[in-house]
Amino acid sequence: MSTAANGSARQRIEALLDDNSFVEIGALVTARSTDFNLSGKNTPSDGVITGYGLIEENLVYVYSQDASVMNGTMGEMHSKKISGLYDMAMKMGAPVIGLIDCAGIRLHEATDALNAFGELYYKQSKASGVIPQISAVFGKCGGGLGILTELTDFTFMDANNGKLFINSPNAIAGNNSDKCDTSSAKFQSEESGNADVIADESELIEKIRELVTLLPANNEDNMSYADCTDDLNRISENITGCTGDSAYALREISDDNFFFEMKPDYAKDMVTGFIKLNGITVGAVANRSEVLDDEMNVAEKLEAVLTAKGCEKAADFVKFCDAFSIPVLTLTNAVGFKSCMCQEKKMAKAAARLTYAFAEATVPKVNVVTEKAYGSAYSIMNSKGIGADIVYAWEGSEIGMMDAELAAKIICSDKKDDINKTADEYRELQLNAASAAGRGYVDTMIKPEETRKYVIGAFEMLFTKREDNPAKKHGTV
């Protein structure tokens, strides 16, 4: 055990891991630089506790930074300890969890520290898509450390004390932390989307433990399932009352109403997270047109359209699921793309990224059209055209090019008296989801309350799916 007075750094590890399961590695490592009389300073463990342990009997590697050593700065040996942890995790195929509380790169060690930092970035990059990486910001996480968290798969932040930034708010021209704290958990959760989950420290640690139990240990592990005690054929009687808020709809169909939502405060028009279906972890991506409060009242109205932020949020999530062989379920309800100058700057690229993420994914993919699915927004939301394995549509849902009234006005531009009649015909012939089913674009029309049993059946059928993409180094989208 380390002789350092590590305090909260060690306490966080003990709270995170199963009782008495932590084994420390590198406890006697200290800084080796002698510049600026650094050799006279005591740097126990060089400011970071590293080792391994268990979370619900799952092996994980963990490091926890100690802000009481050299003000929590990250030196050469500090970085090398974490890099060594990655080497072990890659050999064993187990997740890495970083508990971060650090003032940045240690100034005294200059290029030694910078090179070691670069080596850590390299290890993280090589581990991406091989083992899950989780970072949790409990204190400062600034400068180069901000890159470290974004190289991980999921970032958690302490809602009260977490500070995540590349440039300090006070270093941004015309700004200061009182005006807009760009480092705060609130900003990183709502505005930048860098934080996946924010909560107070104790809840944050419980959330990390919960996430670890949902994920496979590595990209070759298919053990992310558990026994299911919920009725596989359970009717979701309340699902029609929450069709606008897909977060509630996902809970309705999930085992025991379980839903672990990611980035809940960012791009609220797009919902991402994990559900359980017959004990199997499934990644969920869904459009949302309203936000319900705890009493199921509408707290916020949203447009049923795709936004640039929403597309990017969904694309990143689908890519993670595909990397770790986690099946993907989508609930589609989108009538187009949000129209404004700000959105237009990034919309094409963001929509292309989402299209590519779904098309490239080789995991089982199931889509449920819940209300309206129009135009290209329908096409890129995991439609048959871009590779969905199974597509269901709720009875009464619509799939087509555009709203019937608008289509009628275009068709009947010279015959204004026929607009209503044409709209009715267009709705029946072109918008009715049954029409899409007749052409093979929808596999089955289902009742909303029976969604759970249908999607469970689809994923059971697809459990042994094997699909290969064309041989290439990697895509460029």
N, C-alpha and C positions, 0 to 999 in steps of 0.2 A: 504494500500500500504506500501511496505517496506520503511524504512527511509534510507537505504543504498545507497551509491553512486555507483550503480551497472553498470552504463554506458552501455557498449556493451552487457552485459548479458541480460539486460532488453530490449535493442534495438533489439536484435535478436528475442526475443519472440514477440515483437510488429510487426516486419517484417514478422514473420512466420504466425501469426494468423490473422483472419479477424479483421477489425478495431473495436476497443473498445469491443472485446469479451473476453479478458483475465481476469480471476479472480484468484488472488493470494491466496495460502494456506500456512500457517506457516510462515508468514512474520516476526513474533517476536521471532522465535526460534533462540537461540544462543548456542555456545559451553558450555558444563557443566563441562568440565575437569578443574581442578585447578593446575595440575602439571606444573612445570617450569613457574610459575607465569602467566599461560594462562588466569586466571580470570581477569587479568589487561588489556588484549587485547580486542579490540572491534571486534567482529565477527558477524556483522549484517547478519541475515538470515543464519548464519553459512556458508556463501559462495555459496549458491545455491537458486535460485528463483524457486519455485514450484507452480503449479496451473493447471487450465484447460481453454480451450477456443474452438474456432471453426476454421476450415479450410474448406472453401466453405460450411459452415453450418454443417460440420461433427464434432462431439465432439471428442476432443483429449486431452490427459493429457501431460503436457510438463514440463521439468525442464531445467534450464539454469545455468551453473556454472559461478561464478564470480571470475576471477583470481586476483582481487584486494584485496580479503580477504584471509589473511594468505597464500599469494602466490598461491592461488588456490588449496590448499590441501584439502583433503576429510577426515573429522573427523566423530566421532560417530553420532552426530545429523544431520550432512549433509547427511550421508548415510540413516539414519532413515527417513528423510524427503522424500527421493526418494522412499524408501520402502513403505512408507505410500501412496505415489502417485500410486504405483503399486496396492496396496490393493483397492483403489478407482476405478482404471481402470478395474480391474478384476470384480468388482461388477457391473460396468456399461457396460462392454464389449466394451471398446474403446481403440484405440491405445495409446502407450506411445512413446514420442519423447524426446530424450536426446540431449541437445546442450552442448557439452563437451569442457572445457578449464580448465584443472586441472593438477597440478604438481605431483599428486599421493596421497598416504595415509599420513595423518598428523602424523608426527613422535611423537609429544607431547602426543598423546592419545593412542599410543601403542595398547594393546589388546582390548581396548574399540572400537577403530577404526576398528581393524581387524575383530572383531566379527560382528560389524555392516555391514562391507563389505561382510562378509559371508552371512549374512541375506539377503542382497540385491541380491547376486548371486542366493540364494534360490528362492526369489520372481521372478527373471527373468526366472529361469528354469521352475518354475510352470506355468508362463505365456506363455512360448513358445508353439506355436501352438494353443493358445487360443485367444490372441490379437496380432496384428502386433506390432513389436518393431523396432524403427528406431533410430539410433544414428548418430550424426553429429559432427565431430571433427574439431573445429575451432582453437584450440591452442594445448597445450600439452595433450597427453593422454597416460600416461606411467605406467609401472608396472602392478599392479592389475587392473587398468582401461582398459588396453588392453584386459583383459578377459571380462570385462563388455561389450565392444562393440561387441565382437564376440559371446556373448550370445543373441545379438539382431538379427533381421532378415536381416537388411540392414544397411550398414555403409557408410556414406557420409564423404568426407574429403575436407577441404579447401585446394586448390591446392598450395597456397602460404604459409600459416601459420600452417597448420595441421601437427601434429607430433604424430604418433601412434607407440608404441613399448612396448615390455615387458622388454628387456634389452636395455639401451641406446647404440647407435652406438659406443660411446667411451668406453663402458664397455665390448665390445666384443673383445677378444684377437686378436691382429693383425689388428684391424680395427679402424677407426675413422670416424667422420661424413664427413670430407673432402674427404676421400677415397671412402666410400659408405654409404650414409645416409639411413640406413635401416628404419629410422622412417619417411621418407618423403612420401608425397602423391604419388609421382611417383613410388617409390619402392613398396608401399603397393597396388598400383593399377596394376602395370605391373608384379611384381615378386611374391608377396605373395598371391595376389588375395583377400586380406582382405577388400579392399575398393571397394564398388560397383559403386560409382559415385564420381568423383573429379571435382571441378570447383571453381571459385572464390566465395567469401562469398554470394554476392547478388544472383548469379545464383544458388548456392547450396540451398538456402532457397526456391527459386521458384521451384526447382526440388523436394524438400521434399513435398511442397504443392501439386505438380502434382501427386506424387506417392500416397499420402493419398487419393486423389480422385479416384484412380484406384482400391484401395484395399477395401475389406469388413471390417467393423468395428471389427468383431470378427469371430470365426470359425462357428458360427451359423447364420451369416448374409448373405443373398443371394441377397443383394441390389447393388452389384457392376456392375450395368448396367445403361445406359443412352439412351436417344433418339438418333436414328441414322438418319442422313440426307443424307448419302451417298447411292448410288444405290447398292442394295444388289446383283444385277446381273451384276455389272460393270465388263467389260472385262479389264484385266490387260495386255495391249498390250506390255508394256516394260519389262515384267517379264522374258522373254527369254534372254534378254540382261544382266541380272544380276543373272543368276542361280548360278554362283560360289560364289557370295557374298550374302548369305542368309539374311543378315540384310536389304539389299535393297529389296529382294524378299518379305520379311515380310511386309515392308512398302507398297509395291504394292498391297497386298491383304487386308491390314488393313483399317478400316474406316478412310477416309480422310488422308490416308497414315501416320497414327500415329504409332510410335514405341518408347517405352521407354526401352532402352537397359541397361542391368545390366552387370557390369564387362567388358566393351568394350575393355579394354587394356590387359586383362588377358586371356590366352588360346584362342587366336583369332580363332582357328580352330573350336570352339564351340560358337554359338551365343545364348544368353539367354535374355529374356525381355518380356515386356507386349505389346500386341496389342489389338485393339478393333474390334470385329466382330458383326455387328448388335447391337452395343451399349454395348455388354458384354465384360468384361475384360477376356482375354485369355492369358495364359502363353505360350510362344513360345520357343522351343529348336530346334536348327538347326545346321547341319554341314556346314562348310565354307571352300572353297578351294582357294579363292582369296579375297583380300580386294580392294574395289574400292574407288577412291577419289571422291571429289564433282563433278568432270566433267565426272564421270563414266569411268575413265581410271583405268587400273589395277595398283595399287600402291604396292601390295605385293602378291606374289604367295605362297600358302600353299598346303600341301599334303592333299588329300581327305581321311584322316585317323583319327582314334580316338587316342587322347593322354591321358595320365593319368590325367593331369590337366584339360583337357576338360571334361573328364568323371566325375570328382569330381565336377566341376563347374555346370554341367548339373544335377547331382544327387541332390545336395543341392537345386537347384532351383525347381526341380520337387517335392521334399519333401515339400517345402514351399507351392507350389500351391495346393498340395493334402491336406495339413493341413487346408487350408482356402477355400477349395471347388472351386478352380479356374480351369476351364478346361485347358487341355494341348494339344497344336498342335506341331507336329514335322515335320521338313523338312529333309529327310534323303538322304545323299549323302556321303557314306563312303565305301571304298574298303578294309578296314582292320585296323590294329593297327600300330602305329608308331614303327619302329624297331630300337632300340639302347639300350645300356647297361643301360643308365640313365632311360629310360622309363620302362625297364623291371623290375626295382626295385619296382615300384608301380602299374604297369599296371593291373595285375590280380585283385588286391584288388579294384582299382578304377573302372574297368569295372564291377566287381561284384556289387559294390555300385550303379552304374547306372542301371544295370539290376534289382536290387532289388527295386530301387526307382520307376521305371516304373511298375514293376509287382505288387508292393504293392499299388500303387495309385488307388483309387476307383473313381476318378473324370472322366468325359468324356475325352477320349483320341483318338485323330485323328492323323493319320500319312500320309504324302505325300512323296512318293519316287520320287525325282526330277531327278536324273541322274543315279548313279550306287550304288547299295547296295549289297555288297558281304560278304559272310561268317558270322562269329559270330558278326562282326560289324553291319551287317544288323539286326541280331536277337535281339541285345540288344537296338537298336534305336527304341523302341516302335513298334515292329512288332506284327503281330497277335499272334505269339507264346507266347509272354509274356503279352498279355492282351489288345492290342489296340482294340478299339471298331469298328473303321472304318479305312481302309487303302485304299488310292488312289495311283495311279502311273501315272506319266506323260507318254504320248505316246512317245515311243522311249527310255524309261528308261530301266535299266537292274537290275535284281534280280537273284542272284545265289551264287554258292560257290566261284568262282574266275574268273579272266579274261579268256576269251576264248582261247587265244593263249597259256597261261600257262597250262590250263586244257588239251589242245590238246597234248602238249609235254609230259604230264604225261600219258595220255591215250595211246598215240602212241609211247611209249618209244622204242619199237622194230620195228616200222614202220614209219620211218622218212618221207617217201614220202607222207604219208597220213595226215600230220600235218595240212596243210591249209584246206583240205576238212573237217577234223574232227573239226577244230576250227569253221568253218562256221556252221556245224551241231550242235555243242555245243551251239553256240550263239543263234541259232534259237530254239532249243529244251529246253535248260536249263537256258539261260540268259534273254531271252525276258520276260519282265514283264507280258506280256499277258499269258505266260505259267504259271506263278505264280497265275494269276487271274483264270486260268482254274482249278487250284487246290484249289481255295478258299482262298488263302493267300492275295489276293488283291480284294477289292470289286468292284472297277470301274477303268477303264483306262480313263484318262481325258486329255484334252488339257491344256497346261500350263496356257494360258491366261484366262481359265475358273476356275482356282483354287478357287478364292474368293467365287463364288456362291456355289461351292460344299462343301467347309469347313463350310460356314455359315449354309447350309442346314443340314449338319451332326450334328453340335452342337445344332441346334434347335431341331432336333430329339432326341438328347441325353440329353436335358435339365432336364428331370425328372429322369435321371438314378439313380438307387439305387443298391448298391453292398456292401456286407459285407465280410470282411476278416475272416479267422478262429479265434475263440476266443483265445487270448493269452495276456500276459502282454505287451510284445513288441518284435519286431524282434531283431536280433543280428548282422545284416549286416551293 
